[in-house]
């Protein structure tokens, strides 16, 4: 079986379709101005047992390829491309409007499989591709024969990026292949929630219809939810009496201020409730070290699936049949997990978690806003109830977020805490897992470092390791703080020994970015230089500075090693600032504390204060 990545470039007088064989690296480019081009493309796509992988190809490249094979001219294909991009013409509408053939070649689109709603260039930056490049010629330009090589080179670079993205998504695609076989429908180009939806369509025989958005919905809490504190009792009662209005344009529930905007105060903690789950607000810029106490996470296992199954919630539009199917998938996943079947476990986890994402979508066959509200509110009140139990015992809640808590308590209370959590699990029907920490250093509830007992590090949010989920932001600085907290490694030692990729930052720049008059692209990449007088990166459209690029040097082409002008002091200072943001200022050396104070003084002088 052959696998190719492919990509199309369309200009007024030039169209090229490029393919790269992922097994041998061979690149094939078929140009519309060449002899027998349409026939050659048709034959290439007709290879038996070949799969063609693109990025957003279902909505663009597949259509252009069909027009190419149908013999359309460059001008006609450019018109179709503009209709797709500018007018957002759907591919099925384009096929009818332009009388395009159905080629039937096996294609996979990575855009939904990838984790974020960003473009291919942004993924290229996140994967540290050697070259970041926008199309170097205006899309509506009439190009010269010499410029065709420039377009071909750009096309080849996009093929390399798509190939690397395909490799990074191999596990996700293998899961989709397995689920495709299980449900008898092609799920390879689907997101997690789309896969879950298709699974229910297949097993329950659901049909797509236009959903009716209810005018109002209500919440009936499960019987186990009971509070001892008058304030929390009143909050639960007020919520259960409230009639929630629905946004008729989006199909989403409208939260009242007492749940969405106001803060719930309980003892020393403050908490924000909402559709997205509970979030503590008292845990900003604080570092907790164990000492003689215990610091531990208490997480609810499979929290949202458990709420759906344990609390008797039946979605009004789907009925008990949905709950039975959901339970079947849940139990199969538990069995797979127990048996060590990681592929099945991961596949069914996608089905369970992806289902929840569709409950709030008015376009989904699984649309059930009443169930979505019931699950999220129950989750929040459940954690508040557990907080009440634990704090009555003598524990202090350090943080709370969606499906778990971080708490601190004297070590002699260990057995009592375990007993209370076990008892709470029996009452609520949920199971909880403990993860003890040596250190918990928090910027806020979503961004923190946690060092486990074995000194393994968990970094979350903006401090998490670089992945397809986030842009590069001088990762070496967060890595240095993490290693310092976990093992005591000096900040500067980690920074000095890091590879160059850790020093890179990148971001999307609307309208494109430039430095010193040189256009860079809509995704820009840079590192911090010690060369004086460098212009910051700027937006092309208004000349405004791209944030945090004062002293930066554009780096659209990766160097082979570390540049000689790499500003280690900037990265050292930035690591110190991260430590300070996480409540660790007092643990820094006097030199490191001075670094932070110096930059504050420089800013005051620059601002004339």
VEXDREN-2710 file (C-alpha; in Angstrom, 1 decimal):
% VEXDREN-2710
k/r/px/py/pz
1/UNK/0.0/0.0/0.0
2/UNK/1.3/3.5/-0.9
3/UNK/0.7/6.6/1.0
4/UNK/1.2/10.1/-0.4
5/UNK/0.8/13.5/1.0
6/UNK/-0.4/16.0/-1.5
7/UNK/-1.1/19.7/-2.0
8/UNK/-2.3/22.1/-4.7
9/UNK/-1.2/25.6/-5.7
10/UNK/-3.5/27.6/-7.9
11/UNK/-2.5/30.9/-9.6
12/UNK/-4.1/32.8/-12.5
13/UNK/-1.8/31.2/-15.1
14/UNK/-0.2/28.3/-13.2
15/UNK/-1.5/25.3/-11.3
16/UNK/0.6/22.5/-9.8
17/UNK/-0.4/19.5/-7.8
18/UNK/2.4/18.0/-5.7
19/UNK/2.7/14.5/-4.2
20/UNK/5.3/13.0/-1.9
21/UNK/5.6/9.3/-1.2
22/UNK/6.0/9.0/2.5
23/UNK/7.9/5.6/2.2
24/UNK/10.7/6.7/-0.2
25/UNK/10.5/10.5/-0.1
26/UNK/10.0/10.8/-3.9
27/UNK/8.2/14.0/-5.0
28/UNK/6.0/14.1/-8.1
29/UNK/4.6/17.5/-9.3
30/UNK/2.1/17.6/-12.1
31/UNK/1.6/21.0/-13.8
32/UNK/-1.4/22.0/-15.7
33/UNK/0.6/23.6/-18.5
34/UNK/2.4/20.3/-19.3
35/UNK/1.4/17.8/-22.0
36/UNK/-1.3/15.3/-21.0
37/UNK/-1.3/16.8/-17.5
38/UNK/-5.0/16.0/-16.8
39/UNK/-4.6/12.4/-17.9
40/UNK/-1.3/12.0/-16.0
41/UNK/-3.0/13.3/-12.8
42/UNK/-6.0/11.0/-13.3
43/UNK/-3.7/8.0/-13.7
44/UNK/-1.6/9.0/-10.6
45/UNK/-4.8/9.2/-8.5
46/UNK/-6.0/5.8/-9.9
47/UNK/-3.2/3.8/-8.4
48/UNK/-4.6/0.7/-6.8
49/UNK/-4.2/0.6/-3.0
50/UNK/-3.0/4.2/-2.6
51/UNK/-4.1/6.7/0.0
52/UNK/-3.6/10.5/-0.5
53/UNK/-3.3/12.6/2.7
54/UNK/-3.7/16.4/2.7
55/UNK/-4.6/19.3/5.0
56/UNK/-8.0/20.8/4.5
57/UNK/-8.1/18.8/1.2
58/UNK/-11.7/17.8/1.6
59/UNK/-12.7/21.4/1.3
60/UNK/-10.1/22.6/-1.2
61/UNK/-7.5/20.3/-2.8
62/UNK/-9.9/17.4/-3.6
63/UNK/-12.1/19.9/-5.5
64/UNK/-9.1/21.5/-7.4
65/UNK/-7.9/18.0/-8.3
66/UNK/-11.3/17.1/-9.7
67/UNK/-11.3/20.3/-11.8
68/UNK/-7.8/19.6/-13.0
69/UNK/-8.7/16.0/-14.1
70/UNK/-11.9/17.4/-15.8
71/UNK/-9.6/19.5/-18.0
72/UNK/-10.4/22.9/-16.6
73/UNK/-7.9/25.7/-17.4
74/UNK/-5.7/27.5/-14.9
75/UNK/-8.0/30.5/-15.0
76/UNK/-11.1/28.3/-14.4
77/UNK/-9.3/26.5/-11.5
78/UNK/-8.3/29.9/-9.9
79/UNK/-12.0/31.0/-10.1
80/UNK/-13.0/27.8/-8.3
81/UNK/-10.3/28.2/-5.7
82/UNK/-11.4/31.8/-5.0
83/UNK/-15.0/30.6/-4.7
84/UNK/-13.9/28.0/-2.1
85/UNK/-11.7/30.3/-0.1
86/UNK/-13.4/33.7/-0.4
87/UNK/-17.0/32.7/-0.6
88/UNK/-16.6/29.6/1.5
89/UNK/-18.4/27.5/-1.1
90/UNK/-18.9/24.0/0.2
91/UNK/-17.2/21.2/-1.9
92/UNK/-20.5/19.4/-2.7
93/UNK/-21.9/22.7/-3.9
94/UNK/-18.7/23.3/-6.0
95/UNK/-19.1/19.9/-7.6
96/UNK/-22.6/20.8/-8.7
97/UNK/-21.9/24.4/-9.7
98/UNK/-18.9/23.6/-11.8
99/UNK/-20.0/20.1/-13.0
100/UNK/-17.0/18.4/-11.5
101/UNK/-16.5/14.6/-11.6
102/UNK/-16.4/12.3/-8.6
103/UNK/-12.9/10.8/-8.8
104/UNK/-13.3/8.3/-6.0
105/UNK/-9.7/8.3/-5.0
106/UNK/-8.9/7.4/-1.3
107/UNK/-8.1/10.7/0.5
108/UNK/-7.7/11.6/4.2
109/UNK/-7.8/15.1/5.6
110/UNK/-5.7/15.9/8.7
111/UNK/-7.3/19.2/9.6
112/UNK/-9.9/17.6/11.9
113/UNK/-7.6/15.0/13.2
114/UNK/-5.1/17.6/14.4
115/UNK/-5.9/19.0/17.8
116/UNK/-6.2/22.8/17.2
117/UNK/-8.0/25.1/14.8
118/UNK/-4.9/26.5/13.2
119/UNK/-3.4/26.4/9.7
120/UNK/-0.6/24.2/8.3
121/UNK/2.0/26.9/8.8
122/UNK/1.2/27.2/12.5
123/UNK/1.6/23.4/12.9
124/UNK/4.9/23.8/11.0
125/UNK/6.1/26.2/13.6
126/UNK/4.9/23.9/16.4
127/UNK/6.9/21.0/14.8
128/UNK/10.0/23.1/14.3
129/UNK/10.0/22.6/10.6
130/UNK/13.3/23.9/9.0
131/UNK/11.5/26.5/6.8
132/UNK/8.4/28.5/7.6
133/UNK/7.1/30.2/4.4
134/UNK/4.0/31.9/3.0
135/UNK/3.4/31.7/-0.7
136/UNK/6.1/34.1/-1.9
137/UNK/4.0/35.4/-4.8
138/UNK/0.6/37.1/-4.6
139/UNK/-2.2/34.7/-5.2
140/UNK/-3.7/36.8/-8.0
141/UNK/-0.4/37.5/-9.8
142/UNK/0.3/36.5/-13.3
143/UNK/3.7/34.8/-12.9
144/UNK/6.6/34.5/-15.3
145/UNK/8.1/31.1/-16.4
146/UNK/11.0/31.7/-14.0
147/UNK/8.6/32.1/-11.0
148/UNK/7.2/28.7/-11.5
149/UNK/10.2/27.2/-9.8
150/UNK/9.5/29.4/-6.8
151/UNK/5.9/28.1/-6.6
152/UNK/7.1/24.5/-7.0
153/UNK/9.6/24.9/-4.2
154/UNK/6.9/26.4/-1.9
155/UNK/4.6/23.4/-2.8
156/UNK/7.4/21.0/-1.9
157/UNK/7.9/22.7/1.5
158/UNK/4.1/22.3/2.3
159/UNK/4.4/18.6/1.4
160/UNK/7.2/18.3/3.9
161/UNK/5.1/19.9/6.6
162/UNK/2.1/17.8/5.8
163/UNK/4.3/14.7/5.9
164/UNK/5.6/15.6/9.3
165/UNK/2.1/16.3/10.6
166/UNK/1.0/12.9/9.3
167/UNK/3.8/11.2/11.3
168/UNK/2.9/13.1/14.5
169/UNK/-0.7/12.0/14.1
170/UNK/0.0/8.4/13.4
171/UNK/-1.5/7.1/16.7
172/UNK/-4.7/9.2/16.2
173/UNK/-5.1/7.9/12.7
174/UNK/-4.6/4.2/13.7
175/UNK/-7.4/4.7/16.2
176/UNK/-9.6/6.1/13.5
177/UNK/-8.8/3.1/11.2
178/UNK/-9.8/0.7/14.0
179/UNK/-13.0/2.6/14.7
180/UNK/-13.8/2.8/11.0
181/UNK/-13.6/-1.0/10.8
182/UNK/-15.8/-1.3/14.0
183/UNK/-18.5/0.9/12.7
184/UNK/-18.3/0.3/9.0
185/UNK/-17.9/4.0/8.0
186/UNK/-14.7/6.0/7.2
187/UNK/-13.7/8.0/10.3
188/UNK/-10.1/8.8/9.3
189/UNK/-10.8/12.5/8.6
190/UNK/-13.0/13.0/11.7
191/UNK/-12.4/14.8/14.9
192/UNK/-12.9/13.0/18.2
193/UNK/-16.4/14.4/18.7
194/UNK/-17.3/13.7/15.1
195/UNK/-16.2/10.1/15.5
196/UNK/-18.3/9.7/18.7
197/UNK/-21.3/11.2/16.9
198/UNK/-20.9/8.8/14.0
199/UNK/-20.7/5.8/16.3
200/UNK/-24.1/6.7/17.8
201/UNK/-25.6/7.3/14.4
202/UNK/-24.5/3.8/13.4
203/UNK/-25.4/1.9/16.5
204/UNK/-28.6/3.7/17.3
205/UNK/-29.8/4.3/13.8
206/UNK/-30.1/8.1/14.4
207/UNK/-31.0/10.3/11.5
208/UNK/-29.9/13.9/11.0
209/UNK/-32.8/16.3/11.5
210/UNK/-33.0/20.0/12.3
211/UNK/-32.8/20.2/16.0
212/UNK/-35.4/22.2/17.9
213/UNK/-33.8/24.6/20.5
214/UNK/-35.8/24.6/23.7
215/UNK/-36.8/28.0/25.0
216/UNK/-35.8/27.0/28.6
217/UNK/-34.3/24.1/30.5
218/UNK/-34.0/23.3/34.2
219/UNK/-31.7/21.3/36.4
220/UNK/-32.7/18.7/38.9
221/UNK/-29.7/17.7/41.1
222/UNK/-29.1/14.0/41.9
223/UNK/-30.3/12.9/45.4
224/UNK/-26.8/12.5/46.8
225/UNK/-26.0/16.2/46.5
226/UNK/-26.5/17.7/50.0
227/UNK/-24.6/20.4/51.8
228/UNK/-24.2/21.2/55.5
229/UNK/-23.1/24.8/55.0
230/UNK/-26.1/27.2/54.7
231/UNK/-24.4/29.2/51.9
232/UNK/-23.8/26.1/49.7
233/UNK/-27.3/24.8/50.5
234/UNK/-28.8/28.0/49.3
235/UNK/-26.7/28.0/46.1
236/UNK/-27.8/24.5/45.2
237/UNK/-31.5/25.3/46.0
238/UNK/-31.3/28.5/43.9
239/UNK/-29.8/26.6/41.0
240/UNK/-32.4/23.9/41.1
241/UNK/-35.2/26.5/41.1
242/UNK/-33.8/28.5/38.3
243/UNK/-35.2/28.4/34.8
244/UNK/-32.3/28.6/32.3
245/UNK/-33.0/30.5/29.1
246/UNK/-31.5/29.3/25.9
247/UNK/-29.8/31.3/23.2
248/UNK/-31.9/30.7/20.2
249/UNK/-29.1/31.6/17.8
250/UNK/-26.4/29.3/19.1
251/UNK/-28.4/26.7/21.0
252/UNK/-26.4/27.3/24.1
253/UNK/-27.6/27.7/27.7
254/UNK/-27.5/31.2/29.1
255/UNK/-26.0/31.2/32.6
256/UNK/-27.3/33.6/35.3
257/UNK/-24.9/35.9/37.0
258/UNK/-25.0/33.9/40.2
259/UNK/-23.4/31.0/38.4
260/UNK/-21.4/32.7/35.6
261/UNK/-20.1/36.0/37.0
262/UNK/-20.3/35.8/40.8
263/UNK/-17.6/34.0/42.9
264/UNK/-18.6/31.4/45.4
265/UNK/-16.7/31.8/48.7
266/UNK/-16.2/28.8/51.0
267/UNK/-13.9/29.2/54.0
268/UNK/-10.5/30.4/52.6
269/UNK/-11.3/29.4/49.0
270/UNK/-13.1/31.2/46.2
271/UNK/-14.6/29.4/43.2
272/UNK/-16.0/30.4/39.8
273/UNK/-18.8/28.2/38.4
274/UNK/-19.9/28.0/34.8
275/UNK/-20.6/25.7/31.9
276/UNK/-16.9/24.8/31.6
277/UNK/-16.6/23.4/35.1
278/UNK/-15.5/24.8/38.5
279/UNK/-12.3/26.8/38.8
280/UNK/-10.8/28.1/41.9
281/UNK/-9.7/31.7/42.0
282/UNK/-7.7/31.9/45.2
283/UNK/-4.7/30.0/43.9
284/UNK/-2.7/32.7/42.0
285/UNK/1.1/33.1/42.3
286/UNK/1.5/30.6/45.1
287/UNK/4.0/27.8/45.8
288/UNK/3.2/24.9/48.1
289/UNK/6.0/22.7/49.5
290/UNK/5.1/19.6/51.4
291/UNK/7.2/19.9/54.6
292/UNK/5.4/17.9/57.2
293/UNK/2.1/18.1/55.4
294/UNK/0.6/16.1/52.5
295/UNK/-0.1/17.8/49.2
296/UNK/-2.2/15.7/46.8
297/UNK/-4.4/15.8/43.8
298/UNK/-7.7/14.0/44.3
299/UNK/-9.1/13.4/40.8
300/UNK/-12.5/11.9/39.8
301/UNK/-11.9/9.0/37.4
302/UNK/-13.9/9.3/34.1
303/UNK/-15.8/12.1/35.8
304/UNK/-18.3/13.2/33.0
305/UNK/-19.0/9.7/31.7
306/UNK/-19.6/8.6/35.3
307/UNK/-22.0/11.5/36.0
308/UNK/-24.0/10.5/32.9
309/UNK/-24.3/6.9/34.0
310/UNK/-24.5/7.2/37.8
311/UNK/-27.0/10.1/38.2
312/UNK/-29.9/8.8/36.1
313/UNK/-29.9/11.7/33.6
314/UNK/-31.8/10.9/30.5
315/UNK/-31.6/13.4/27.6
316/UNK/-35.0/14.5/26.5
317/UNK/-34.3/14.2/22.8
318/UNK/-32.4/10.9/22.9
319/UNK/-34.0/8.9/25.7
320/UNK/-32.8/5.8/27.5
321/UNK/-31.5/4.2/24.4
322/UNK/-28.6/6.7/24.4
323/UNK/-27.8/5.9/28.0
324/UNK/-27.7/2.2/27.3
325/UNK/-25.4/2.6/24.4
326/UNK/-23.2/5.0/26.4
327/UNK/-23.0/2.5/29.3
328/UNK/-22.0/-0.3/26.8
329/UNK/-19.1/1.8/25.5
330/UNK/-18.1/2.7/29.1
331/UNK/-18.1/-0.9/30.3
332/UNK/-16.2/-2.1/27.2
333/UNK/-13.6/0.6/27.9
334/UNK/-13.1/-0.5/31.5
335/UNK/-12.7/-4.1/30.4
336/UNK/-10.1/-3.0/27.8
337/UNK/-8.2/-0.9/30.3
338/UNK/-8.2/-3.8/32.8
339/UNK/-6.9/-6.2/30.1
340/UNK/-4.2/-3.8/29.0
341/UNK/-5.7/-3.3/25.5
342/UNK/-4.4/0.2/25.0
343/UNK/-5.8/0.7/21.5
344/UNK/-9.3/-0.3/22.4
345/UNK/-9.1/1.7/25.7
346/UNK/-8.0/4.8/23.8
347/UNK/-10.6/4.3/21.0
348/UNK/-13.5/4.0/23.5
349/UNK/-12.2/6.9/25.6
350/UNK/-12.5/9.0/22.4
351/UNK/-16.1/7.9/22.0
352/UNK/-17.0/8.7/25.6
353/UNK/-15.3/12.1/25.8
354/UNK/-16.2/13.1/22.3
355/UNK/-19.8/12.5/23.0
356/UNK/-19.9/15.3/25.6
357/UNK/-18.5/17.8/23.1
358/UNK/-21.5/17.2/20.8
359/UNK/-24.2/17.6/23.5
360/UNK/-24.1/21.4/23.2
361/UNK/-23.9/21.5/19.4
362/UNK/-27.3/22.4/17.8
363/UNK/-26.1/20.8/14.6
364/UNK/-25.4/17.4/16.1
365/UNK/-27.7/14.4/16.3
366/UNK/-26.6/14.2/19.9
367/UNK/-27.7/17.7/20.8
368/UNK/-29.0/17.5/24.3
369/UNK/-28.5/20.8/26.2
370/UNK/-30.4/19.5/29.2
371/UNK/-27.9/16.7/29.6
372/UNK/-24.9/19.0/29.1
373/UNK/-26.1/21.4/31.8
374/UNK/-26.9/18.5/34.2
375/UNK/-23.4/17.0/33.8
376/UNK/-21.5/20.2/34.2
377/UNK/-23.5/21.5/37.1
378/UNK/-23.4/18.1/38.9
379/UNK/-19.7/18.0/38.4
380/UNK/-19.2/21.4/40.0
381/UNK/-21.5/20.8/43.0
382/UNK/-20.0/17.3/43.5
383/UNK/-16.5/18.9/43.9
384/UNK/-17.9/21.6/46.2
385/UNK/-19.5/18.9/48.3
386/UNK/-16.2/17.0/48.5
387/UNK/-14.4/20.2/49.4
388/UNK/-16.9/20.7/52.2
389/UNK/-16.3/17.2/53.6
390/UNK/-12.5/17.5/53.4
391/UNK/-12.3/21.0/54.9
392/UNK/-14.6/19.9/57.8
393/UNK/-12.0/17.2/58.5
394/UNK/-9.2/19.8/58.6
395/UNK/-7.8/19.8/55.0
396/UNK/-7.2/23.0/53.0
397/UNK/-8.3/23.2/49.3
398/UNK/-5.4/24.6/47.3
399/UNK/-7.0/24.4/43.9
400/UNK/-10.1/23.0/42.1
401/UNK/-10.5/22.5/38.4
402/UNK/-13.3/20.6/36.5
403/UNK/-12.7/17.1/37.7
404/UNK/-10.4/17.3/40.7
405/UNK/-8.9/19.1/43.7
406/UNK/-5.5/19.7/45.1
407/UNK/-5.6/19.7/48.9
408/UNK/-3.2/20.0/51.8
409/UNK/-3.5/18.4/55.2
410/UNK/-1.3/17.4/58.2
411/UNK/0.2/14.0/57.6
412/UNK/-1.5/12.4/60.7
413/UNK/-4.9/13.0/58.9
414/UNK/-3.8/10.7/56.0
415/UNK/-6.0/7.7/57.0
416/UNK/-9.0/10.0/57.8
417/UNK/-8.8/11.7/54.4
418/UNK/-8.6/8.4/52.6
419/UNK/-11.6/7.2/54.6
420/UNK/-13.6/10.3/53.9
421/UNK/-12.9/10.2/50.2
422/UNK/-13.8/6.5/50.1
423/UNK/-17.1/7.2/51.9
424/UNK/-17.8/10.1/49.5
425/UNK/-17.2/7.8/46.6
426/UNK/-19.8/5.4/48.0
427/UNK/-22.3/8.2/48.5
428/UNK/-21.8/9.8/45.1
429/UNK/-21.1/6.7/43.0
430/UNK/-17.8/8.2/41.7
431/UNK/-14.2/6.8/42.2
432/UNK/-11.3/9.1/43.1
433/UNK/-7.5/8.8/42.5
434/UNK/-4.8/10.3/44.7
435/UNK/-1.5/11.8/43.2
436/UNK/0.7/13.1/46.0
437/UNK/3.1/16.0/45.3
438/UNK/6.4/17.3/46.7
439/UNK/5.8/20.8/45.2
440/UNK/2.8/22.6/43.6
441/UNK/3.8/25.9/42.1
442/UNK/0.9/27.8/40.5
443/UNK/0.5/30.8/38.4
444/UNK/-3.2/30.1/38.5
445/UNK/-5.6/27.1/38.3
446/UNK/-4.8/26.4/34.7
447/UNK/-1.1/27.1/34.6
448/UNK/1.2/25.4/37.1
449/UNK/4.1/23.0/37.9
450/UNK/3.5/19.9/40.1
451/UNK/6.4/17.7/41.2
452/UNK/5.4/14.2/42.2
453/UNK/6.9/12.2/45.0
454/UNK/9.3/10.4/42.6
455/UNK/10.3/13.9/41.3
456/UNK/8.6/13.4/38.0
457/UNK/7.3/16.7/36.7
458/UNK/3.8/17.6/35.5
459/UNK/3.6/21.0/33.8
460/UNK/0.2/22.3/32.7
461/UNK/-1.1/25.1/30.5
462/UNK/1.4/27.6/29.2
463/UNK/4.2/25.7/30.9
464/UNK/3.4/22.3/29.3
465/UNK/5.9/20.8/26.9
466/UNK/5.6/22.0/23.3
467/UNK/3.1/20.0/21.3
468/UNK/0.7/20.3/18.4
469/UNK/-1.7/22.0/20.9
470/UNK/0.3/25.2/21.5
471/UNK/2.7/27.6/19.9
472/UNK/6.3/27.8/20.9
473/UNK/7.0/30.5/23.6
474/UNK/10.6/30.1/24.5
475/UNK/9.9/26.7/26.0
476/UNK/13.4/26.5/27.5
477/UNK/12.4/29.0/30.2
478/UNK/9.5/26.9/31.5
479/UNK/11.6/23.7/31.2
480/UNK/14.3/25.4/33.3
481/UNK/11.8/26.2/36.1
482/UNK/10.4/22.7/36.0
483/UNK/13.8/21.1/36.3
484/UNK/14.7/23.5/39.1
485/UNK/11.6/22.6/41.1
486/UNK/11.9/18.9/40.4
487/UNK/15.6/18.3/40.8
488/UNK/17.2/21.5/42.0
489/UNK/19.1/22.0/38.7
490/UNK/20.1/25.7/38.4
491/UNK/18.0/27.6/35.9
492/UNK/21.0/28.8/33.9
493/UNK/22.4/25.3/33.6
494/UNK/19.2/24.0/31.9
495/UNK/19.2/27.0/29.6
496/UNK/22.8/26.7/28.6
497/UNK/22.5/23.0/27.8
498/UNK/19.2/23.2/25.9
499/UNK/18.9/22.6/22.1
500/UNK/18.1/25.7/20.0
501/UNK/14.5/24.7/19.4
502/UNK/13.8/25.5/23.1
503/UNK/14.7/29.1/22.5
504/UNK/12.2/29.7/19.7
505/UNK/8.9/31.6/19.9
506/UNK/6.2/31.7/17.2
507/UNK/2.8/33.1/16.7
508/UNK/0.1/33.8/14.1
509/UNK/0.2/37.4/12.9
510/UNK/-3.0/38.6/11.2
511/UNK/-2.2/40.2/7.9
512/UNK/1.4/39.0/8.1
513/UNK/4.5/40.1/9.9
514/UNK/7.8/41.8/8.9
515/UNK/11.1/42.9/10.3
516/UNK/13.2/45.7/9.0
517/UNK/11.0/45.9/5.9
518/UNK/11.3/42.1/5.1
519/UNK/8.0/40.3/4.9
520/UNK/8.0/37.1/7.0
521/UNK/4.6/35.6/6.7
522/UNK/1.3/35.1/8.6
523/UNK/3.1/32.8/11.1
524/UNK/6.3/34.4/12.4
525/UNK/9.1/32.7/14.3
526/UNK/12.0/34.3/16.3
527/UNK/14.6/34.0/19.0
528/UNK/16.0/36.7/21.4
529/UNK/19.2/38.2/20.2
530/UNK/21.9/40.2/22.1
531/UNK/22.6/42.4/19.1
532/UNK/21.7/46.0/19.8
533/UNK/19.5/48.0/17.6
534/UNK/17.4/45.2/16.1
535/UNK/13.9/46.3/15.0
536/UNK/11.1/44.4/16.6
537/UNK/8.8/42.3/14.5
538/UNK/5.8/44.3/13.3
539/UNK/2.4/43.8/11.8
540/UNK/2.5/44.7/8.1
541/UNK/-1.0/46.2/8.1
542/UNK/-0.4/48.8/10.8
543/UNK/3.2/48.8/11.9
544/UNK/2.3/47.7/15.5
545/UNK/4.9/45.7/17.3
546/UNK/4.3/42.0/17.6
547/UNK/4.2/41.3/21.4
548/UNK/7.4/40.3/23.2
549/UNK/9.7/40.8/20.1
550/UNK/11.7/43.7/21.4
551/UNK/15.3/42.4/20.8
552/UNK/14.1/39.5/18.7
553/UNK/15.6/38.2/15.5
554/UNK/13.3/36.6/12.9
555/UNK/14.1/32.9/12.4
556/UNK/12.0/31.7/9.5
557/UNK/14.8/29.3/8.5
558/UNK/16.2/27.2/11.3
559/UNK/20.0/27.4/11.7
560/UNK/22.1/24.2/12.0
561/UNK/23.2/25.1/15.5
562/UNK/22.8/27.8/18.2
563/UNK/23.3/31.3/16.8
564/UNK/26.2/33.3/18.2
565/UNK/23.9/36.2/19.2
566/UNK/21.6/34.1/21.4
567/UNK/20.7/36.2/24.4
568/UNK/21.1/33.8/27.3
569/UNK/20.5/36.6/29.8
570/UNK/17.0/37.3/28.4
571/UNK/16.0/33.7/28.7
572/UNK/17.5/33.4/32.2
573/UNK/15.5/36.5/33.3
574/UNK/12.3/35.1/31.7
575/UNK/12.8/31.9/33.7
576/UNK/13.1/33.9/36.9
577/UNK/9.9/35.8/36.0
578/UNK/8.1/32.5/35.5
579/UNK/9.3/31.3/38.9
580/UNK/8.1/34.6/40.5
581/UNK/4.7/34.2/38.7
582/UNK/4.4/30.8/40.3
583/UNK/5.0/32.1/43.8
584/UNK/8.7/31.0/44.0
585/UNK/10.4/34.4/44.2
586/UNK/11.8/33.7/47.7
587/UNK/13.5/30.5/46.5
588/UNK/15.5/32.3/43.8
589/UNK/19.1/33.4/44.4
590/UNK/19.8/37.0/45.2
591/UNK/21.3/37.4/41.7
592/UNK/18.1/36.0/40.1
593/UNK/15.9/38.2/42.3
594/UNK/18.0/41.2/41.1
595/UNK/17.5/40.2/37.5
596/UNK/13.7/40.6/37.9
597/UNK/14.1/43.9/39.9
598/UNK/16.4/45.2/37.2
599/UNK/14.0/44.7/34.4
600/UNK/11.2/46.3/36.4
601/UNK/13.4/49.4/37.0
602/UNK/14.3/49.5/33.2
603/UNK/10.6/49.5/32.3
604/UNK/9.9/52.4/34.8
605/UNK/12.8/54.5/33.3
606/UNK/11.6/53.7/29.7
607/UNK/8.1/54.9/30.7
608/UNK/9.4/58.1/32.2
609/UNK/8.4/57.2/35.8
END
